[in-house]
Amino acid sequence: MADEFAKLSDKQLLTLLIYGEARGEPVEGQIAVACVARNRVKSFKWGGTWTAVILQPSQFSCFNKDDPNYVKLLRIAEGTFDEPLILKQTIWVAEGVLYDRCLDNTKGATHYVTETLYNSPEKPLWINRLKVTVRIGSHVFMKEALS
């Protein structure tokens, strides 16, 4: 777990997740990324809390120390940030998803990847066991296929 972020509130963590993973996406795409986290929290397979889900190692790349977004997320967490409008929007989306004001536009997705990675010959093997639920913005959203 990324210790630098473990002390943050659920709203702060979800805001950082949306910023780090989907700030360039339309609002629907930002909501979708946040819904994946919410679907994981509700399933209890990933820990059952926002902190456990969002900071689980290797799940959301923006929290990996080698990801270019990691330093930006640290700056936001420290209160030093220079893109206030996009941050306001990601806070708004985080509140909507966190407090169940937004419907799940992913149809129950618990995973997503970029369209580029999904169509790549080098796509991760774990993708093969999932079923695509929807495509929003530049992301493909998936969930486990029923047997």
N, C-alpha and C positions, 0 to 999 in steps of 0.2 A: 504494500500500500504506500502511496506517495505521502510520506510523513508531512511534507510541507503543506499539504492541503487537508489533512485529517481533522484539523480543528475547526474547519469551516462549517457553516450551517448547510442544511440540505439545499436551501435556495441559492446560496453562494456556489455550492458545488455544481448544481444543475446549470446555473448561469455560465460557469466556466466551461462545462461540457458543451453546451450549445455554442458558445463563442469559439471554442477550440475545434469543434468538429463541423460546424455548419454556419458560421457567420456570413459566408458568401452565398448561402442558399436563400431561396424565397422563404417567407415566413412559414409556409406550409412545410418546407423541408426542415426548418428549425424545430417546429412542433414535432415532426416525425422523429427526429433524432432524440428529442426529449421523451417522446412516448416509448421508444425502445428502452430507455432507462426505466421508465415507470413500469413497463410490462415486466421487466426483469425483477424489479422490487416486488411487484405483486405475485410473481411466481415462486419466490423464496429459493429458487435454484442457485441464485447468485449471492445469497447472503441476507436478503430480506430487508435491508436498510439502504437508503440512498448512498451513504458513505461506502458501504461494502460493495455495492453495485458499481458505482462510478469509479472508485479507486482500485477495483480489482485489477491486479497486474495484467498487462497485455490485452485488456478488453477495449479501452477507448484510447486510441493512439496519442491523443493530445496530452495525456498524462504520462507518457513515456519520456524519460529524461532526454532521449536522443531525438525527440520530435521537435521541429522548429516552433511549434505552438507552446511548448512547455515554458519557455522563458516569458512569453507573453502572458500566460496564465499566472505565473508567479508575480509579474508586475501588477496585474489586476488584483490579485489577492492581497498584495502589499498596499494597494490604493494608488499606485502610480500608473496612470493609463492615459492615452491620448486619443481615443476614439469614443467619446461619450455617447454619440447617437446610437451606434451599433450595440454598445453595452446596455443602453436603456432598452433597446428592443429585445435583447437576449434575457434581460431581467423580466420583462413583460411576458415573454414566452415561458420562462421558467415558472413564474407564478401561476400562469394558466394551466400548465401541465401538473405542477406540484399540488395544486389545490383542486384538481379535477374540473377545471373550467373549460378544458379543451377535450374534445373527443379524440379517440385514438384513430388517427388517419392512416395508420400502418396496417390495420387489420390484424393486430395481435403480434406484430413483428418483435423479435427479440435480438435480431442481428441486422446489420447493414454494412454495405461496402460501397465504394464509389462505382459508378457504371464502368469506368475504365478498368478497375481491378476485376470486376465481375466478368468482363469480356476478355480479359487477358489470359493467354495460355499458361501463365504462371500463377493463376489464382489459387488461393489456399484450398487445400483439400477439404476442410470443414464445410465449405460452401456446398459441396456435393450432397450433403445430407439434409439440406434445408430447402424449403419451398418458397419461391418468390411470392410475396403478398402484394407488393405495389412498388412502383418506381415514382419517386418524387425528386424533382431537381436533378442533381447529378448522383443521387444515391439509389441503390437497389435495396429494398427492405425484405427480410426473410424471417421465417420461423421454422421450427422443426416440423418435418412432414409427419403426418399421422401414419402409423403402420397399418 
